[in-house]
């Protein structure tokens, strides 16, 4: 008879945030999560930096309103964890659905850096993790900081292996392959919500390459959603959300210029069929020709050794050797220690 997989429900949430208002946007997100739960969603995905809205104002750096708008944006950033993330976790638990939502994450240490971050929240109300966008695109570089490889990971959920990326990380190719190599099955693709971003063609291509379902969720910002004081800075966004099958076909949407929640019944059997045709982490790859290495260590801006035996840079080089397989036994470890710290030879009886 073989294995059987249960259907599960994917939801793409397309709605306008309350632009540049963290608390009001969180309240609206919680209401939308409730609605997604009522539709029986196992996973509901929101757009890029949905809270407190996409930083389209960065496109006009010379405008005199840019400075005050940027300040308001920073003041409405989301720290992780915080009362804002706690509210989202409660909503996910109440609705009984997993959530992936984009937030403008404010660095809780410095308060002065903002990241385009995806939050992964379980139906049990737990913050599973986050992913910071690796490389801001074009004018976004005036606002976003850069993430690191520590957040390129998947989450084992009852319906499959879940991952996610922001916007043109799908254009970068390698972040997507880092997820594909881990066996991606269900993907949250978060976008600002504009057809001009090429989000459909990139999302459909990624679905085919990954042989995974892609929930392509775009933000929405119509004329009536843009506050009067930033209308000259912010362009409207038409959403363009949809849900794509592992063969690249559009299963729902695209939804344009209106709020709504798209849903689709999905099944891992369809994922397995497409991976059998072209498995880019298995039979459809050539590791003997291409080597792909991902640095998953969190970015560290300072090292405080506190009198440790070996400096942090020595530890980092040893860790790199172990990760790459160059150090795989006691003799190799001793040799590597002598290479990076010659004084170690004296401690172990010389060469």
Secondary structure as the mmCIF struct_conf table of DSSP 4:
data_model
#
loop_
_struct_conf.conf_type_id
_struct_conf.id
_struct_conf.beg_label_comp_id
_struct_conf.beg_label_asym_id
_struct_conf.beg_label_seq_id
_struct_conf.end_label_comp_id
_struct_conf.end_label_asym_id
_struct_conf.end_label_seq_id
STRN STRN1 UNK A 8 UNK A 14
TURN_TY1_P TURN_TY1_P1 UNK A 19 UNK A 20
HELX_RH_AL_P HELX_RH_AL_P1 UNK A 22 UNK A 38
TURN_TY1_P TURN_TY1_P2 UNK A 39 UNK A 40
BEND BEND1 UNK A 42 UNK A 42
STRN STRN2 UNK A 43 UNK A 45
TURN_TY1_P TURN_TY1_P3 UNK A 48 UNK A 50
STRN STRN3 UNK A 51 UNK A 51
TURN_TY1_P TURN_TY1_P4 UNK A 52 UNK A 52
HELX_RH_3T_P HELX_RH_3T_P1 UNK A 56 UNK A 59
TURN_TY1_P TURN_TY1_P5 UNK A 61 UNK A 62
BEND BEND2 UNK A 63 UNK A 63
TURN_TY1_P TURN_TY1_P6 UNK A 64 UNK A 65
HELX_RH_AL_P HELX_RH_AL_P2 UNK A 66 UNK A 75
TURN_TY1_P TURN_TY1_P7 UNK A 76 UNK A 76
STRN STRN4 UNK A 78 UNK A 78
BEND BEND3 UNK A 80 UNK A 82
HELX_RH_AL_P HELX_RH_AL_P3 UNK A 83 UNK A 95
TURN_TY1_P TURN_TY1_P8 UNK A 96 UNK A 96
STRN STRN5 UNK A 98 UNK A 106
HELX_LH_PP_P HELX_LH_PP_P1 UNK A 107 UNK A 107
TURN_TY1_P TURN_TY1_P9 UNK A 108 UNK A 110
BEND BEND4 UNK A 111 UNK A 111
STRN STRN6 UNK A 114 UNK A 121
TURN_TY1_P TURN_TY1_P10 UNK A 123 UNK A 124
BEND BEND5 UNK A 125 UNK A 125
STRN STRN7 UNK A 127 UNK A 132
BEND BEND6 UNK A 134 UNK A 135
HELX_RH_3T_P HELX_RH_3T_P2 UNK A 138 UNK A 142
TURN_TY1_P TURN_TY1_P11 UNK A 143 UNK A 143
STRN STRN8 UNK A 144 UNK A 144
HELX_RH_3T_P HELX_RH_3T_P3 UNK A 149 UNK A 151
STRN STRN9 UNK A 155 UNK A 157
TURN_TY1_P TURN_TY1_P12 UNK A 158 UNK A 159
STRN STRN10 UNK A 160 UNK A 166
TURN_TY1_P TURN_TY1_P13 UNK A 167 UNK A 168
HELX_RH_AL_P HELX_RH_AL_P4 UNK A 169 UNK A 172
BEND BEND7 UNK A 173 UNK A 173
HELX_RH_AL_P HELX_RH_AL_P5 UNK A 174 UNK A 180
TURN_TY1_P TURN_TY1_P14 UNK A 181 UNK A 183
STRN STRN11 UNK A 186 UNK A 191
BEND BEND8 UNK A 193 UNK A 193
HELX_RH_3T_P HELX_RH_3T_P4 UNK A 195 UNK A 197
TURN_TY1_P TURN_TY1_P15 UNK A 198 UNK A 198
HELX_RH_AL_P HELX_RH_AL_P6 UNK A 199 UNK A 210
TURN_TY1_P TURN_TY1_P16 UNK A 211 UNK A 211
BEND BEND9 UNK A 212 UNK A 212
STRN STRN12 UNK A 213 UNK A 218
STRN STRN13 UNK A 221 UNK A 221
HELX_RH_3T_P HELX_RH_3T_P5 UNK A 223 UNK A 225
BEND BEND10 UNK A 226 UNK A 226
HELX_RH_3T_P HELX_RH_3T_P6 UNK A 228 UNK A 230
TURN_TY1_P TURN_TY1_P17 UNK A 231 UNK A 233
STRN STRN14 UNK A 237 UNK A 237
STRN STRN15 UNK A 239 UNK A 244
TURN_TY1_P TURN_TY1_P18 UNK A 246 UNK A 247
BEND BEND11 UNK A 248 UNK A 248
STRN STRN16 UNK A 250 UNK A 256
BEND BEND12 UNK A 257 UNK A 258
STRN STRN17 UNK A 260 UNK A 266
HELX_RH_AL_P HELX_RH_AL_P7 UNK A 268 UNK A 277
TURN_TY1_P TURN_TY1_P19 UNK A 280 UNK A 284
TURN_TY1_P TURN_TY1_P20 UNK A 287 UNK A 289
BEND BEND13 UNK A 297 UNK A 297
HELX_LH_PP_P HELX_LH_PP_P2 UNK A 298 UNK A 299
BEND BEND14 UNK A 301 UNK A 301
TURN_TY1_P TURN_TY1_P21 UNK A 306 UNK A 307
BEND BEND15 UNK A 309 UNK A 310
HELX_RH_AL_P HELX_RH_AL_P8 UNK A 312 UNK A 324
TURN_TY1_P TURN_TY1_P22 UNK A 325 UNK A 325
BEND BEND16 UNK A 326 UNK A 326
BEND BEND17 UNK A 329 UNK A 329
HELX_RH_AL_P HELX_RH_AL_P9 UNK A 330 UNK A 340
TURN_TY1_P TURN_TY1_P23 UNK A 342 UNK A 342
HELX_RH_AL_P HELX_RH_AL_P10 UNK A 343 UNK A 347
TURN_TY1_P TURN_TY1_P24 UNK A 348 UNK A 349
#
